Amino acid sequence: MERPGPIRWVQYVYGRRLPERYREWVLHDATARTWLLRFAARICFEALPWLLGAFVLLVTLTPLPVAPVLGALVLSLFLALFFTMTSADELAEVRLGKHGFPRGTGKAVRSARGGSGSWP
């Protein structure tokens, strides 16, 4: 199984379709025992530039102290994780579909491996 390099992985995180040679890795990414952790890590990575930008803007352009700004940004990250994790199954299926897998492949593979086929 060929894994994408850092640049291709970042492109994958932001929704770009990987070349065909990474198809097996994409299936692994969406169906491995740790697929939810991988999904959450991608969400955090996606949010990082926005959180850093918001931090810089809020600290430099407002009189707010750093601690409440950090608290608000951490809360926003948790909310983003909560709302996207509730749709993790569907989002994984969309990602698999973008790479040529039929709808329901992720759930079927996770169920066949004995793991949870869906987010509780």
Secondary structure, DSSP 8 states (H G I E B T S, - for coil): -----HHHHHHHHTT----GGGHHHHHHHHHSTTHHHHHHHHHHHHHHHHHHHHHHHHHHHS---HHHHHHHHHHHHHHHHHHHHTTHHHHHHHHHHHTT--TTHHHHHHHHTTS-SS--
